[in-house]
Amino acid sequence: MLDYRLRHEMQIDEEWIVVSRNPIEFLNGCPQFAHMPGVRFVVGDVLQGSVLAGDENLGGVDAIIHAAAVLDPSAPEDMILSAAIDGTRHVISLARKVGCNKILFTSSGAVYGQCSLPSCESDECIPDTPYGRGKLAAERLLVESGLDIKLARCFSFVGPHLNRRIYYAIGNFMQNCIDGKPIVINGDGTPLRSYLYADDLVEWLFAIIERGENGRPYNVGSDRAVSIRELAETVRAALGSNSEIVVKGTPVPGAKPSVYVPNIERARNELGLAVKVALEDSIRLSV
């Protein structure tokens, strides 16, 4: 999601090595990334003990961004956990082999589990999904490694390269509006969510790499909470659509909605970070 404008503004001139199990397939599907200056794609897999071939010759690495994970909630639990835990062990091994002391780990708000309030880094983590349990276990492995570990607990995001065909509310709603189809909400529309724009995400991750405290988690996301119903209305208005909004569920009187929204006071106060792109602008920029 690193665009050329942000690259220019942040004066990023280092070489970036992107490890992918199948770079050719990825670049065929996303050709816009094929000729980014300073970015090189190589074959590798965090589930292999040697993450990438020839890593013993890889020197001068300043930092590793560990973002590999199985995102499909329908995948077998052992696959999700192995990607998180075994994959992290292999990344730690790679870092030591190439003499890199700094790792940024993209963890997740899923480590908190079910919440009825915005999640704070000091909250007890009680993950209730394999994905959340794997991310929390990976955090602990990294902190125990003795390396300089930067922890970004990422929530929800939106941007131009978001796949709008997978099951992800804001992407689905945008695609519905583009196609002129109804926006269908299968639940009751009350869960609270928030979305940070891709450019803000990149800026936040760089700030955590550069200024984040070793082993200290930072929530990454927007603190502007909207219900799923409000999100549908916001997407429709931002895109000037007339799509009908269909809510299939009925709210339960007195029930507290689930909340997947970060408290970002730590990032704001310690790293000087802010949400710069409003949700409405994020939606328009994304399409």
ZADO-1210 file (C-alpha; in nm, 4 decimals, padded with zeros to 6 digits):
<atoms>
<atom x="00.0000" y="00.0000" z="00.0000" code="MET" pos="1"/>
<atom x="00.3068" y="00.2253" z="-00.0053" code="LEU" pos="2"/>
<atom x="00.2285" y="00.4795" z="-00.2786" code="ASP" pos="3"/>
<atom x="00.4731" y="00.7004" z="-00.4637" code="TYR" pos="4"/>
<atom x="00.3507" y="01.0208" z="-00.2998" code="ARG" pos="5"/>
<atom x="00.4165" y="00.8887" z="00.0494" code="LEU" pos="6"/>
<atom x="00.7463" y="00.7364" z="-00.0639" code="ARG" pos="7"/>
<atom x="00.8568" y="01.0787" z="-00.1905" code="HIS" pos="8"/>
<atom x="00.7356" y="01.2681" z="00.1147" code="GLU" pos="9"/>
<atom x="00.9087" y="01.0322" z="00.3577" code="MET" pos="10"/>
<atom x="01.2276" y="01.0238" z="00.1432" code="GLN" pos="11"/>
<atom x="01.2512" y="00.6465" z="00.1497" code="ILE" pos="12"/>
<atom x="01.5470" y="00.5445" z="-00.0648" code="ASP" pos="13"/>
<atom x="01.6425" y="00.2101" z="00.0883" code="GLU" pos="14"/>
<atom x="01.6132" y="-00.1228" z="-00.0860" code="GLU" pos="15"/>
<atom x="01.3085" y="-00.3289" z="00.0092" code="TRP" pos="16"/>
<atom x="01.3140" y="-00.7067" z="-00.0266" code="ILE" pos="17"/>
<atom x="00.9635" y="-00.8533" z="-00.0350" code="VAL" pos="18"/>
<atom x="00.9423" y="-01.2247" z="00.0450" code="VAL" pos="19"/>
<atom x="00.6531" y="-01.4071" z="-00.1246" code="SER" pos="20"/>
<atom x="00.5756" y="-01.7747" z="-00.1806" code="ARG" pos="21"/>
<atom x="00.4869" y="-01.6942" z="-00.5416" code="ASN" pos="22"/>
<atom x="00.6036" y="-01.3470" z="-00.6515" code="PRO" pos="23"/>
<atom x="00.5125" y="-01.4080" z="-01.0171" code="ILE" pos="24"/>
<atom x="00.1516" y="-01.4928" z="-00.9326" code="GLU" pos="25"/>
<atom x="00.1277" y="-01.1940" z="-00.6998" code="PHE" pos="26"/>
<atom x="00.2699" y="-00.9492" z="-00.9549" code="LEU" pos="27"/>
<atom x="00.0514" y="-01.0867" z="-01.2331" code="ASN" pos="28"/>
<atom x="-00.2497" y="-01.0105" z="-01.0161" code="GLY" pos="29"/>
<atom x="-00.1124" y="-00.6775" z="-00.8911" code="CYS" pos="30"/>
<atom x="00.1050" y="-00.5407" z="-01.1753" code="PRO" pos="31"/>
<atom x="00.1131" y="-00.1933" z="-01.0201" code="GLN" pos="32"/>
<atom x="00.3778" y="-00.3219" z="-00.7775" code="PHE" pos="33"/>
<atom x="00.6062" y="-00.4681" z="-01.0438" code="ALA" pos="34"/>
<atom x="00.8244" y="-00.1638" z="-01.1098" code="HIS" pos="35"/>
<atom x="00.8365" y="00.0208" z="-00.7802" code="MET" pos="36"/>
<atom x="01.1855" y="00.1703" z="-00.7420" code="PRO" pos="37"/>
<atom x="01.3977" y="00.0037" z="-00.4753" code="GLY" pos="38"/>
<atom x="01.1596" y="-00.2908" z="-00.4279" code="VAL" pos="39"/>
<atom x="01.2741" y="-00.6458" z="-00.5095" code="ARG" pos="40"/>
<atom x="01.0528" y="-00.9548" z="-00.4876" code="PHE" pos="41"/>
<atom x="01.2070" y="-01.2907" z="-00.3924" code="VAL" pos="42"/>
<atom x="01.0721" y="-01.6408" z="-00.3325" code="VAL" pos="43"/>
<atom x="01.0413" y="-01.7441" z="00.0316" code="GLY" pos="44"/>
<atom x="00.8132" y="-01.8872" z="00.2976" code="ASP" pos="45"/>
<atom x="00.8156" y="-01.8273" z="00.6721" code="VAL" pos="46"/>
<atom x="00.7060" y="-02.1873" z="00.7255" code="LEU" pos="47"/>
<atom x="01.0399" y="-02.3051" z="00.5897" code="GLN" pos="48"/>
<atom x="01.3333" y="-02.3201" z="00.8297" code="GLY" pos="49"/>
<atom x="01.5330" y="-02.1260" z="00.5733" code="SER" pos="50"/>
<atom x="01.2846" y="-01.8505" z="00.4953" code="VAL" pos="51"/>
<atom x="01.4518" y="-01.7600" z="00.1660" code="LEU" pos="52"/>
<atom x="01.7249" y="-01.9275" z="-00.0349" code="ALA" pos="53"/>
<atom x="02.0672" y="-01.7735" z="00.0003" code="GLY" pos="54"/>
<atom x="01.9781" y="-01.5844" z="00.3158" code="ASP" pos="55"/>
<atom x="02.3276" y="-01.6501" z="00.4495" code="GLU" pos="56"/>
<atom x="02.4503" y="-01.4019" z="00.1868" code="ASN" pos="57"/>
<atom x="02.1988" y="-01.1375" z="00.2863" code="LEU" pos="58"/>
<atom x="02.3822" y="-00.8650" z="00.4740" code="GLY" pos="59"/>
<atom x="02.3177" y="-00.5092" z="00.5799" code="GLY" pos="60"/>
<atom x="01.9517" y="-00.5632" z="00.6722" code="VAL" pos="61"/>
<atom x="01.8346" y="-00.2790" z="00.8955" code="ASP" pos="62"/>
<atom x="01.4917" y="-00.4179" z="00.9841" code="ALA" pos="63"/>
<atom x="01.2527" y="-00.7021" z="00.9104" code="ILE" pos="64"/>
<atom x="00.8774" y="-00.6470" z="00.8820" code="ILE" pos="65"/>
<atom x="00.7049" y="-00.9717" z="00.9798" code="HIS" pos="66"/>
<atom x="00.3520" y="-00.9577" z="00.8394" code="ALA" pos="67"/>
<atom x="00.2985" y="-01.3186" z="00.7267" code="ALA" pos="68"/>
<atom x="-00.0222" y="-01.4839" z="00.8455" code="ALA" pos="69"/>
<atom x="-00.3141" y="-01.7024" z="00.7412" code="VAL" pos="70"/>
<atom x="-00.6102" y="-01.4640" z="00.7220" code="LEU" pos="71"/>
<atom x="-00.8814" y="-01.7066" z="00.6119" code="ASP" pos="72"/>
<atom x="-01.0941" y="-01.7787" z="00.9240" code="PRO" pos="73"/>
<atom x="-01.2160" y="-02.1015" z="00.7650" code="SER" pos="74"/>
<atom x="-00.8618" y="-02.2417" z="00.7376" code="ALA" pos="75"/>
<atom x="-00.7707" y="-02.5300" z="00.9714" code="PRO" pos="76"/>
<atom x="-00.6736" y="-02.4093" z="01.3184" code="GLU" pos="77"/>
<atom x="-00.3373" y="-02.5862" z="01.3106" code="ASP" pos="78"/>
<atom x="-00.2507" y="-02.4074" z="00.9850" code="MET" pos="79"/>
<atom x="-00.3358" y="-02.0658" z="01.1318" code="ILE" pos="80"/>
<atom x="-00.1361" y="-02.1334" z="01.4497" code="LEU" pos="81"/>
<atom x="00.1619" y="-02.2799" z="01.2646" code="SER" pos="82"/>
<atom x="00.1878" y="-01.9771" z="01.0376" code="ALA" pos="83"/>
<atom x="00.1910" y="-01.7518" z="01.3439" code="ALA" pos="84"/>
<atom x="00.4111" y="-01.9530" z="01.5808" code="ILE" pos="85"/>
<atom x="00.6441" y="-02.1596" z="01.3612" code="ASP" pos="86"/>
<atom x="00.6622" y="-01.8759" z="01.1116" code="GLY" pos="87"/>
<atom x="00.7710" y="-01.6359" z="01.3841" code="THR" pos="88"/>
<atom x="01.0389" y="-01.8755" z="01.5089" code="ARG" pos="89"/>
<atom x="01.1790" y="-01.8928" z="01.1570" code="HIS" pos="90"/>
<atom x="01.1751" y="-01.5137" z="01.1207" code="VAL" pos="91"/>
<atom x="01.3684" y="-01.4809" z="01.4467" code="ILE" pos="92"/>
<atom x="01.6192" y="-01.7350" z="01.3142" code="SER" pos="93"/>
<atom x="01.6492" y="-01.5393" z="00.9880" code="LEU" pos="94"/>
<atom x="01.7102" y="-01.2149" z="01.1765" code="ALA" pos="95"/>
<atom x="01.9929" y="-01.3704" z="01.3751" code="ARG" pos="96"/>
<atom x="02.1450" y="-01.5313" z="01.0667" code="LYS" pos="97"/>
<atom x="02.1633" y="-01.2042" z="00.8724" code="VAL" pos="98"/>
<atom x="02.2630" y="-00.9944" z="01.1739" code="GLY" pos="99"/>
<atom x="01.9423" y="-00.7912" z="01.1894" code="CYS" pos="100"/>
<atom x="01.8435" y="-00.6831" z="01.5394" code="ASN" pos="101"/>
<atom x="01.5130" y="-00.5075" z="01.4631" code="LYS" pos="102"/>
<atom x="01.1800" y="-00.6731" z="01.3789" code="ILE" pos="103"/>
<atom x="00.8462" y="-00.4993" z="01.3308" code="LEU" pos="104"/>
<atom x="00.5631" y="-00.7455" z="01.3896" code="PHE" pos="105"/>
<atom x="00.2183" y="-00.6682" z="01.2551" code="THR" pos="106"/>
<atom x="00.0077" y="-00.8181" z="01.5300" code="SER" pos="107"/>
<atom x="-00.3679" y="-00.7672" z="01.5515" code="SER" pos="108"/>
<atom x="-00.6481" y="-00.6240" z="01.7581" code="GLY" pos="109"/>
<atom x="-00.7711" y="-00.9844" z="01.7620" code="ALA" pos="110"/>
<atom x="-00.5360" y="-01.0485" z="02.0563" code="VAL" pos="111"/>
<atom x="-00.7863" y="-00.8673" z="02.2838" code="TYR" pos="112"/>
<atom x="-01.0790" y="-01.0986" z="02.2138" code="GLY" pos="113"/>
<atom x="-01.4419" y="-00.9896" z="02.2438" code="GLN" pos="114"/>
<atom x="-01.4751" y="-00.6288" z="02.3620" code="CYS" pos="115"/>
<atom x="-01.7559" y="-00.3903" z="02.4480" code="SER" pos="116"/>
<atom x="-01.5254" y="-00.0849" z="02.4642" code="LEU" pos="117"/>
<atom x="-01.2339" y="00.0381" z="02.2497" code="PRO" pos="118"/>
<atom x="-00.9290" y="-00.1783" z="02.3188" code="SER" pos="119"/>
<atom x="-00.6336" y="-00.0348" z="02.5115" code="CYS" pos="120"/>
<atom x="-00.2838" y="-00.1863" z="02.5122" code="GLU" pos="121"/>
<atom x="-00.3012" y="-00.2284" z="02.8890" code="SER" pos="122"/>
<atom x="-00.6167" y="-00.4426" z="02.8647" code="ASP" pos="123"/>
<atom x="-00.5910" y="-00.8134" z="02.9384" code="GLU" pos="124"/>
<atom x="-00.5591" y="-01.0136" z="02.6186" code="CYS" pos="125"/>
<atom x="-00.8118" y="-01.2978" z="02.5965" code="ILE" pos="126"/>
<atom x="-00.8140" y="-01.3941" z="02.2270" code="PRO" pos="127"/>
<atom x="-01.1074" y="-01.6096" z="02.1221" code="ASP" pos="128"/>
<atom x="-00.9980" y="-01.7088" z="01.7705" code="THR" pos="129"/>
<atom x="-00.7033" y="-01.9158" z="01.6417" code="PRO" pos="130"/>
<atom x="-00.5821" y="-01.6063" z="01.4570" code="TYR" pos="131"/>
<atom x="-00.5822" y="-01.3967" z="01.7754" code="GLY" pos="132"/>
<atom x="-00.4199" y="-01.6728" z="01.9817" code="ARG" pos="133"/>
<atom x="-00.1501" y="-01.7168" z="01.7188" code="GLY" pos="134"/>
<atom x="-00.0745" y="-01.3457" z="01.7060" code="LYS" pos="135"/>
<atom x="-00.0467" y="-01.3227" z="02.0858" code="LEU" pos="136"/>
<atom x="00.1822" y="-01.6276" z="02.1006" code="ALA" pos="137"/>
<atom x="00.3988" y="-01.4744" z="01.8278" code="ALA" pos="138"/>
<atom x="00.4221" y="-01.1470" z="02.0214" code="GLU" pos="139"/>
<atom x="00.5512" y="-01.3352" z="02.3252" code="ARG" pos="140"/>
<atom x="00.8063" y="-01.5336" z="02.1229" code="LEU" pos="141"/>
<atom x="00.9414" y="-01.2146" z="01.9731" code="LEU" pos="142"/>
<atom x="00.9663" y="-01.0290" z="02.3041" code="VAL" pos="143"/>
<atom x="01.1459" y="-01.3286" z="02.4588" code="GLU" pos="144"/>
<atom x="01.3959" y="-01.3392" z="02.1686" code="SER" pos="145"/>
<atom x="01.6042" y="-01.0539" z="02.3075" code="GLY" pos="146"/>
<atom x="01.5898" y="-00.8675" z="01.9743" code="LEU" pos="147"/>
<atom x="01.4640" y="-00.5112" z="01.9298" code="ASP" pos="148"/>
<atom x="01.0951" y="-00.5863" z="01.8784" code="ILE" pos="149"/>
<atom x="00.8381" y="-00.3340" z="01.7564" code="LYS" pos="150"/>
<atom x="00.4764" y="-00.4433" z="01.8050" code="LEU" pos="151"/>
<atom x="00.1960" y="-00.2962" z="01.5943" code="ALA" pos="152"/>
<atom x="-00.1495" y="-00.4235" z="01.6911" code="ARG" pos="153"/>
<atom x="-00.3343" y="-00.3563" z="01.3675" code="CYS" pos="154"/>
<atom x="-00.7105" y="-00.3170" z="01.3418" code="PHE" pos="155"/>
<atom x="-00.9047" y="-00.2486" z="01.0183" code="SER" pos="156"/>
<atom x="-00.7941" y="-00.0587" z="00.7102" code="PHE" pos="157"/>
<atom x="-00.9082" y="00.0615" z="00.3706" code="VAL" pos="158"/>
<atom x="-00.7214" y="00.1637" z="00.0574" code="GLY" pos="159"/>
<atom x="-00.7032" y="00.1430" z="-00.3225" code="PRO" pos="160"/>
<atom x="-00.5639" y="-00.2123" z="-00.3270" code="HIS" pos="161"/>
<atom x="-00.8207" y="-00.3647" z="-00.0919" code="LEU" pos="162"/>
<atom x="-00.9826" y="-00.6745" z="-00.2400" code="ASN" pos="163"/>
<atom x="-01.3495" y="-00.5756" z="-00.2435" code="ARG" pos="164"/>
<atom x="-01.4670" y="-00.9274" z="-00.3354" code="ARG" pos="165"/>
<atom x="-01.3692" y="-01.0984" z="-00.0095" code="ILE" pos="166"/>
<atom x="-01.5877" y="-01.0937" z="00.3016" code="TYR" pos="167"/>
<atom x="-01.4901" y="-00.7542" z="00.4469" code="TYR" pos="168"/>
<atom x="-01.7681" y="-00.5062" z="00.5189" code="ALA" pos="169"/>
<atom x="-01.6285" y="-00.1784" z="00.3887" code="ILE" pos="170"/>
<atom x="-01.4926" y="-00.3391" z="00.0719" code="GLY" pos="171"/>
<atom x="-01.8181" y="-00.5222" z="00.0041" code="ASN" pos="172"/>
<atom x="-02.0206" y="-00.2054" z="00.0583" code="PHE" pos="173"/>
<atom x="-01.8020" y="-00.0084" z="-00.1845" code="MET" pos="174"/>
<atom x="-01.8317" y="-00.2771" z="-00.4491" code="GLN" pos="175"/>
<atom x="-02.2098" y="-00.2948" z="-00.4009" code="ASN" pos="176"/>
<atom x="-02.2324" y="00.0786" z="-00.4673" code="CYS" pos="177"/>
<atom x="-02.0051" y="00.0563" z="-00.7721" code="ILE" pos="178"/>
<atom x="-02.2165" y="-00.2275" z="-00.9127" code="ASP" pos="179"/>
<atom x="-02.5445" y="-00.0531" z="-00.8292" code="GLY" pos="180"/>
<atom x="-02.6530" y="-00.3404" z="-00.6091" code="LYS" pos="181"/>
<atom x="-02.8179" y="-00.3315" z="-00.2636" code="PRO" pos="182"/>
<atom x="-02.5908" y="-00.3165" z="00.0402" code="ILE" pos="183"/>
<atom x="-02.6865" y="-00.6254" z="00.2392" code="VAL" pos="184"/>
<atom x="-02.6042" y="-00.6451" z="00.6110" code="ILE" pos="185"/>
<atom x="-02.6539" y="-01.0013" z="00.7324" code="ASN" pos="186"/>
<atom x="-02.6473" y="-00.9072" z="01.1027" code="GLY" pos="187"/>
<atom x="-02.8349" y="-00.6347" z="01.2881" code="ASP" pos="188"/>
<atom x="-02.5952" y="-00.3549" z="01.1891" code="GLY" pos="189"/>
<atom x="-02.4978" y="-00.2630" z="01.5460" code="THR" pos="190"/>
<atom x="-02.1319" y="-00.3851" z="01.5776" code="PRO" pos="191"/>
<atom x="-01.8862" y="-00.0964" z="01.5971" code="LEU" pos="192"/>
<atom x="-01.5847" y="-00.0836" z="01.3669" code="ARG" pos="193"/>
<atom x="-01.3270" y="00.1712" z="01.2478" code="SER" pos="194"/>
<atom x="-01.1043" y="00.2040" z="00.9419" code="TYR" pos="195"/>
<atom x="-00.7662" y="00.3694" z="00.8894" code="LEU" pos="196"/>
<atom x="-00.6547" y="00.4729" z="00.5403" code="TYR" pos="197"/>
<atom x="-00.3555" y="00.2944" z="00.3837" code="ALA" pos="198"/>
<atom x="-00.1286" y="00.6016" z="00.3726" code="ASP" pos="199"/>
<atom x="-00.1864" y="00.6623" z="00.7430" code="ASP" pos="200"/>
<atom x="-00.1145" y="00.2940" z="00.8108" code="LEU" pos="201"/>
<atom x="00.2230" y="00.3129" z="00.6364" code="VAL" pos="202"/>
<atom x="00.3197" y="00.6295" z="00.8222" code="GLU" pos="203"/>
<atom x="00.2228" y="00.4716" z="01.1554" code="TRP" pos="204"/>
<atom x="00.4224" y="00.1553" z="01.0887" code="LEU" pos="205"/>
<atom x="00.7331" y="00.3548" z="00.9990" code="PHE" pos="206"/>
<atom x="00.6954" y="00.5615" z="01.3156" code="ALA" pos="207"/>
<atom x="00.6756" y="00.2435" z="01.5247" code="ILE" pos="208"/>
<atom x="00.9851" y="00.1021" z="01.3523" code="ILE" pos="209"/>
<atom x="01.1798" y="00.4213" z="01.4143" code="GLU" pos="210"/>
<atom x="01.0526" y="00.5427" z="01.7507" code="ARG" pos="211"/>
<atom x="00.8535" y="00.2636" z="01.9135" code="GLY" pos="212"/>
<atom x="00.9762" y="00.1251" z="02.2444" code="GLU" pos="213"/>
<atom x="01.1213" y="-00.2259" z="02.2405" code="ASN" pos="214"/>
<atom x="00.8537" y="-00.4842" z="02.3215" code="GLY" pos="215"/>
<atom x="00.5833" y="-00.2245" z="02.3819" code="ARG" pos="216"/>
<atom x="00.2648" y="-00.2780" z="02.1772" code="PRO" pos="217"/>
<atom x="00.0988" y="00.0097" z="01.9926" code="TYR" pos="218"/>
<atom x="-00.2554" y="-00.0018" z="01.8613" code="ASN" pos="219"/>
<atom x="-00.2740" y="00.0952" z="01.4929" code="VAL" pos="220"/>
<atom x="-00.6067" y="00.2091" z="01.3542" code="GLY" pos="221"/>
<atom x="-00.8695" y="00.4804" z="01.3604" code="SER" pos="222"/>
<atom x="-01.0539" y="00.5637" z="01.6809" code="ASP" pos="223"/>
<atom x="-01.3613" y="00.6877" z="01.4916" code="ARG" pos="224"/>
<atom x="-01.6206" y="00.4208" z="01.5696" code="ALA" pos="225"/>
<atom x="-01.9106" y="00.3622" z="01.3322" code="VAL" pos="226"/>
<atom x="-02.1749" y="00.0934" z="01.3431" code="SER" pos="227"/>
<atom x="-02.1987" y="-00.1382" z="01.0435" code="ILE" pos="228"/>
<atom x="-02.5286" y="00.0309" z="00.9546" code="ARG" pos="229"/>
<atom x="-02.3650" y="00.3751" z="00.9775" code="GLU" pos="230"/>
<atom x="-02.0744" y="00.2469" z="00.7688" code="LEU" pos="231"/>
<atom x="-02.3123" y="00.1426" z="00.4920" code="ALA" pos="232"/>
<atom x="-02.4741" y="00.4860" z="00.4984" code="GLU" pos="233"/>
<atom x="-02.1332" y="00.6576" z="00.4959" code="THR" pos="234"/>
<atom x="-02.0082" y="00.4531" z="00.1999" code="VAL" pos="235"/>
<atom x="-02.3282" y="00.5198" z="00.0063" code="ARG" pos="236"/>
<atom x="-02.3103" y="00.8948" z="00.0704" code="ALA" pos="237"/>
<atom x="-01.9365" y="00.9216" z="-00.0031" code="ALA" pos="238"/>
<atom x="-01.9791" y="00.7484" z="-00.3392" code="LEU" pos="239"/>
<atom x="-02.3015" y="00.9280" z="-00.4320" code="GLY" pos="240"/>
<atom x="-02.4852" y="00.5982" z="-00.4627" code="SER" pos="241"/>
<atom x="-02.8550" y="00.5191" z="-00.4461" code="ASN" pos="242"/>
<atom x="-02.8010" y="00.1566" z="-00.3393" code="SER" pos="243"/>
<atom x="-03.0651" y="00.0280" z="-00.1007" code="GLU" pos="244"/>
<atom x="-02.9423" y="-00.0743" z="00.2458" code="ILE" pos="245"/>
<atom x="-03.0925" y="-00.4044" z="00.3598" code="VAL" pos="246"/>
<atom x="-03.0450" y="-00.5033" z="00.7261" code="VAL" pos="247"/>
<atom x="-03.1457" y="-00.8660" z="00.7743" code="LYS" pos="248"/>
<atom x="-03.1050" y="-00.8901" z="01.1513" code="GLY" pos="249"/>
<atom x="-03.2959" y="-00.7199" z="01.4309" code="THR" pos="250"/>
<atom x="-03.1121" y="-00.5500" z="01.7213" code="PRO" pos="251"/>
<atom x="-03.1659" y="-00.7117" z="02.0605" code="VAL" pos="252"/>
<atom x="-03.2999" y="-00.4534" z="02.3082" code="PRO" pos="253"/>
<atom x="-03.0427" y="-00.3736" z="02.5777" code="GLY" pos="254"/>
<atom x="-02.7656" y="-00.5805" z="02.4180" code="ALA" pos="255"/>
<atom x="-02.4222" y="-00.4223" z="02.3976" code="LYS" pos="256"/>
<atom x="-02.2757" y="-00.4223" z="02.0469" code="PRO" pos="257"/>
<atom x="-01.9398" y="-00.5849" z="01.9834" code="SER" pos="258"/>
<atom x="-01.6590" y="-00.3320" z="01.9450" code="VAL" pos="259"/>
<atom x="-01.3495" y="-00.3726" z="01.7273" code="TYR" pos="260"/>
<atom x="-01.2030" y="-00.0252" z="01.7647" code="VAL" pos="261"/>
<atom x="-00.8637" y="00.0749" z="01.9090" code="PRO" pos="262"/>
<atom x="-00.7840" y="00.3244" z="02.1797" code="ASN" pos="263"/>
<atom x="-00.4924" y="00.5105" z="02.0155" code="ILE" pos="264"/>
<atom x="-00.3847" y="00.7393" z="02.2991" code="GLU" pos="265"/>
<atom x="-00.0486" y="00.5617" z="02.3322" code="ARG" pos="266"/>
<atom x="00.0378" y="00.6110" z="01.9628" code="ALA" pos="267"/>
<atom x="-00.0878" y="00.9677" z="01.9767" code="ARG" pos="268"/>
<atom x="00.0939" y="01.0693" z="02.2952" code="ASN" pos="269"/>
<atom x="00.4202" y="00.8729" z="02.2621" code="GLU" pos="270"/>
<atom x="00.4742" y="00.8781" z="01.8848" code="LEU" pos="271"/>
<atom x="00.2849" y="01.1904" z="01.7823" code="GLY" pos="272"/>
<atom x="00.0608" y="00.9981" z="01.5439" code="LEU" pos="273"/>
<atom x="-00.2814" y="01.1016" z="01.4199" code="ALA" pos="274"/>
<atom x="-00.5575" y="00.9929" z="01.1856" code="VAL" pos="275"/>
<atom x="-00.5043" y="01.2290" z="00.8922" code="LYS" pos="276"/>
<atom x="-00.7445" y="01.0944" z="00.6292" code="VAL" pos="277"/>
<atom x="-01.1138" y="01.1079" z="00.7205" code="ALA" pos="278"/>
<atom x="-01.3309" y="00.8016" z="00.6622" code="LEU" pos="279"/>
<atom x="-01.5307" y="00.9688" z="00.3849" code="GLU" pos="280"/>
<atom x="-01.2114" y="01.0664" z="00.2006" code="ASP" pos="281"/>
<atom x="-01.0678" y="00.7192" z="00.2577" code="SER" pos="282"/>
<atom x="-01.3684" y="00.5674" z="00.0832" code="ILE" pos="283"/>
<atom x="-01.3471" y="00.8023" z="-00.2151" code="ARG" pos="284"/>
<atom x="-00.9704" y="00.7560" z="-00.2504" code="LEU" pos="285"/>
<atom x="-01.0084" y="00.3799" z="-00.2316" code="SER" pos="286"/>
<atom x="-01.2262" y="00.3575" z="-00.5432" code="VAL" pos="287"/>
</atoms>
